[in-house]
Amino acid sequence: MKNSLDKATKAIHAGELAESIFGEVSVPIFQSSTFSFPSADDGAARFSGKKSGFIYTRMGNPTTKALEDALTALENGFAAMATATGMAAITTVYLTFLNQGDHIAGTDSVYGPSRMVLEKEFSRFGVQADFVDSTNPENIENAIRPNTKVVYIETPANPTMGITDIQKAAQVAHAHGALLIVDNTFASPYLQRPFEHGADVVVHSLTKFLNGHSDVVGGAIITKTEALYKKIRPVLNLFGGTMDPHQAWLILRGIRTLALRVEKAQENAGKLAKFLQNHPKVTWVRYPGLPDHPQHEIAQKQMDGFGAMICIGVKNGLTGGKTVMDNVKLFTLAVSLGGVESLIEHPASMTHASVPKEEREAAGVLDELVRIAVGCEAYEDLRNDLVQALNKI
C-alpha cells in the first residue's frame, strides 16, 4: 500500500490480499491451525527463515497478516504484530526490552494495568520502574537512570487526557540510549502517528477505536525498523500472545470504517466538551481541543484532531460522579472506549483501581474524575442525557 494515499483511503484498502483466491472483496478468514508444505525441503526452509510462508497460526496466519499489513500502513511503520489483547502487546514489549536490573520511565497516568504489571510482576524479576508527569519533558529527563532502557508514554493519557510531546520525549530517550514506546490507543493512527515524531515502537489496544464495535479484544505492536521487529516477533511467538484469525478479521472489518467513526465521534466530543464547560454541576473539563487545555498547542502540533475522549470533574466528588453514572439513560456505564456507542465510567474505582490511591491521585486520577468515551450517536441526544443526569447531583 502506497504511503501517498490519504489515511482514510488506507483504512479502507490497506491489508488487502495481493492475489485473491476466488475474486473475493473481503479478506477471508483462514481458520486453520496449521499449513501444509509442498515438500520437506520447503518446510525446512520456512522454519529456518530462508523462505517465507505460513507454518502454524501462532506464528503467522494470512488473515492476521492482512490486519498487520493494514496497521503497518496506517502507522507508516516497518511491520506490525497483532496480539490477543492490548496487554499482550504491552507485556511483550516489556519482555523484549527489559532485562533484570533494567529501568523504565513512564507516564504516571498511564492505563492502570500497563503500570501495575511493572510494579507488581516485572519487579519480581528485578525490573525497576518510575512514573512521572510526562507532559513536562524535564520530568522524563529527571527520571532517566544509567540503566534506563525504555521510555514509555501514553498520549493522550488515560484518563487525564494529558498530552506528551512525542518529539521531545524521543529526544530525551535517544540521548540516553533508550527506546521510546508510545501507546497510541486514545488517538488511533487516524489522528496521530508517533513514528513521524521520533517514536521507536507503537502499541495499541485494538479493542478500542481501530476495531470500533465493542465486540472483540486485541492488541498490536508496530515497529519503526526491521531490527526492532526481529527482536519482538520471536518473543511474541514464544510467549504465545498472538491473535486468532477470526479476531483479526473482525478488527480488519472495523478498520474499514475508522475514518467515518472517528470523525463523527470527535465532532460530538468537541461539542460536548464546550457545552460541559458551562454546566453548573461540572467543576472542570479536560479535552485537548479546548484552548484552556494545558497542552492544547502540543496536541495541535502532533495530532490531526483532538479525539473523542473527555474527562470531567463534577460537584460532590465521588458521590456526584456516581449520581451521574447511575442516572444516564443513553450513555452506557462500562469501561473501554472507541466503540460507536458512548460510554461513561469512574477510573478511580474501575480502570485504575489497582493503582494505589496516593499514586493514583498524584497522577491526577481523582475521585471526582468521570471519563466519557464519546460515540457516534446524535449530539443532541448525548447532550440531553448528560444534562438530565448532571442535574440530579
N, C-alpha and C positions, 0 to 999 in steps of 0.2 A: 504494500500500500504506500503510495507516494506521500511524502510529508507535505507536499504542496497543497493537498486537499484541505478544505475547511474542516474544522473539528466536528461540525455537525454531520458532514458527509462521511468522515471517518467512522463516526459512531454507527452509521447505517451499513457501511460496507467493509470495514476492517475485519479481518479474520475469515473472510470467505475462502473456501477451498480453491486451490489453484486449478484443480480439474474436478468437475462434477462426475458423479457416477451415472446418474440417470437424468441429468438436467435439473436436479433439484435446486430451488432458490434458497431454501433454508439449509444451514449446515445440519447434517444428520446426527442423530445420537448413536455413536458407536458403542453400544452396550456390550462390550466384550472384555473379559478379564485378561485375556492373553491373545497373542497374534502369532500366526504361523510363519515359518521361514521357508523360502523356496528351496533352500539347500542347507546342509550342515555348515558349509563354509560361510554362507550368508548370515546364519545365526551367530556364528563365532565373530564375524566382522561387526555385527551390531553390538554385541556385548563388549567388544574391545574398543568401540568408538570409532573404528575405521570406516564404518558405513552407517548412514542414517537409516532410520526405520523404527517401527514400533515393536516392542518386546512384550511388555506387561503393563497394565494400566496404572499401577502405582508409579511406574517410571515414565509414563507418557501415553497419551491417547489422542486420536485425531480430533475428537470434539473438544477436549481440553486444550489441545494445542491451538485450535481455532480461536478460543477465548483468549489464550495467552498472546496470540498474534494481534488480536484486537486491542488488548491492553497496552502492548508494546507501541502500537501505532498511536494510540491516544496520548500516551505519556511521552512520546518521542524518545524512547529508551532503546537499549540494545536487545533485551529479551525479558520476558515475564514468566513467572511461575505461579500457577493457580494452586491455592491451598484449601483444605477442608473448611477452615474458619479463618476469621481475621486474626484471632490469637495464634493460630498455627503459623500464619505468616510472620507475626511479630516474634514469637519464640524461636522460630527457625533462624531468623536474622540474628537474634541474641546468641543462639547456639553456635552460629558460624563465626562470629567475630569477637566473642568474649571468652577468654580462657581464664583459668584460675589466676587470681591476683590482678586481673584487668579491671578497669574502671569505666563507667558510662555516666555521662551527664545528660540529663533530660529535662523536658518541660514539666513543671510541677503540677499543672492541672491536667495532665495527660489522662486519657481514659484509664479508669481505676485499675483493671486487670493488667494493663501494659506496665504499670508501675509496681503493682503488688507482686507480680511474678518475679520481678527482680529482687524486691525486698524480702520476700518470703521463701522463694525457691532457689533462685540463682545465687543468693547469698550463702546457701548451704555449701556451694562449691567454690567459695572464695571470690565471687564477683562483687565488686563494690559499686554502689550507685549513689548519685546525688541528684536532687531535683531542684530546679531554680525557676524563677520567673524569666523565661527565655525571651519575653518581649523586649527585655533590655539586653543587648548583646554583651555588655560588660559583665552581667551575671554569668553568662556562659563562659566567658574568659576566666572569671574568678573561680569557676567550678572545675576548670581543667587541672588535671594532675599529670605527673610524668607517665603514669600508667593508663591514661585515658585513651581508649581505642575507638569509642563511639560517642558522637553527639546525636541525641535522638529528640527530635522536635515534632510537635503536633500543631499544625496551623491551618485554619483556625482551631483553637484548643477546645477540648471537650471537658466541661460545658461552659467555660468562662468566656469563650469567643475572643480570647487573646490572640493577637496576630504577631508571629515572629518573623522578622526579616530574614528570609531564607538565604539571601546572598551574604549578609553579614555573618550569619551562623556558619555558613560554609567557609567563609574566610577564616573564622576563628578555629574551626575544626581542622582545616587543612594546614593552617600554620603550625599546629601541634601534631601533625601526622595522624589525625583521627578521621574517621569517616562521618559524613553527615547523612543520617537516615531521617526521612520525613514521612510522617503519617498524613496522607493526603485525602483521608476519608471524607472529611466535612466539606471539602471544596469539590472533589472529583476532578479528573483531568479536563473536564469541560470548562472549569473555571480557573484551574491552577495547574501548572506543570513544573514541579520543583527542579527537574533537570535543567531547565532554562535559567535557573538561578544558582546553580552550583551543587545541588544535591547529588549524592552518590547512589543511594538506594531509596526507592519509594515503596511504601506499604499501603495496603487498603483493606478495609473490611468491605468486601464486595456485596455483603448483605444490604448495604445502605443505598446510596444514590445510583451506583452502577447497575445493580440488579433492579432496584426501584419498585418492587411489588410486595415486599414483606412476606415472601413465600419460600425463601431459600437462604441458607447461610453460606458464606465462602470468604476467602481472603486471597490476596495477591501480593507478590513481591516482584518489583521491576528494577532492573539494574541499568546503570548508565554505560557500563563497559562489559566486554566479554569476560575479562579476568574476574570480575565480581560475580558474574553469573556462574562461572565454573567453580567458584568457591561455595556458593549457596546451594546449587542444584543437588550435589551429592548428599548434602546434609538433609535436605528436604526428603529425598528419596529414601534415605536410610532410616530416618525417624518416622516416616510414613504419613506425614500430614498432608498428603496430596488430595486432589479433588476427584470426585466421581464424575463420569461423563454426563450424567443427567443433570447434576448441579451446574456443570459448565454450560450445558445447552440452555437452561433456564436463564442463567445470568447473561449469556450472549444475546438471548432474545430480549432481555431487559435493556441492554445497552443500545439496542436499535432505536429506542425512544428517549435516550438520555437527554438530548438537546431540548426536546419538547417538554419533558418533565421538569428539568432544572429551570428552564426559562419561566415556566408558569409558577412553580413553587417560589422562585426567587422574587418574582413580581409580587406575589402575595405577601412574602416576608417583609419586603421593603415597605409596603403599605401598612402592614400590621405594626411594624416597629415604630413608625412615625405616629400612628394612632395611639399606641400604648404609652408613648411619652407623655401624653396629656391626660391619661386616665387618673383620677384622684386616688385610686387604690393601688397604683403602681408607683413604687419608690424610685426605680431606675430601670433603664433598658440598655442592654448591650447588644448591638448589631453593627457589624463592620461598615455598613452603608450609611450609618448616621454620622454626621460631621463631628459630633462630640465623642465618638469612639476614640480612645487614646491612640490607637494605631490605624486610624482611618486612612491616612496618607500612604502608609505601608501597604495596606490592602489594595488601594488604588494602583499602586506600583506593580504588585506581583500577581494580582488576580484579575480575571476578566469580568468579574461580577462579585457580589457580596454574599451569595449563597442563600440558603433557606432556613438557617438556624438562628434562633433568638434566645437569649436568656434574660429574665426579668427578675427584679425583686418586688415583693408585694408587702403591703402593710400587714402587721401582726405576725411577721416571720413565718415560721413553720406552720403555725395554725392557719394563717391566711393562705399559705400555699396549698394546704390540704383542702381548705374550703373550695378553692378554685378547681383543683383536680377532681374533687368529689362531685362537682356540680356541672362540669362540662357535659354537653349532650352530643355535640358533633365531633369534637376532639376525642381521641381515644387515649385513655390513661394506660400507657405502655412505654417501655423502653424501646430503643432503636430509633431509627430515623431514615430519611431518604426515600420512603415509600410514597405512593400517590396520595395516601391518606395522612391527615395531620395528627401528630401525637403530642402528648404532654407528659412530663414526668418530673420527679423530685430527685436530683442527683445525690444529695447528701444522704438520703435514706435508701437509694436504689443503686444506680450505676456506680457510685463512688463510696458506697457504704463500707467497702473493705479497707478503705484508706483511713488510718487513724484520724480522729476528729481534729486534733491540733494541726496535723499535716494538711488535712483537707481544707480547713479554714485559712491556713497560711497561703494556700494556693488559690484562694478566692472562691472555693466551693462552699458557700454559706448556706445555713439552714433556710434562709429566705429565698434562695435562688430556685426558680422554676425554669426548666428547659422546655422550649417549644420547637418542635420539628414541623415546619410548615409544609403542607402538601399542596395538592392541585385542585382543591375544591374552589367554589366561587368565593371571592374575597369577602363579600358582604355576609355570607353565611358564617365564615370563620370569625369575622369581627363581632357579629351579633352574639355568637356563642360565648366568646371570651367576655364580652360586656356583661351578659346576664350572670356568668359565673363570678366575675370580679365583684359585681355589685352585691354579692352575698357575703362578702367579707365584713 
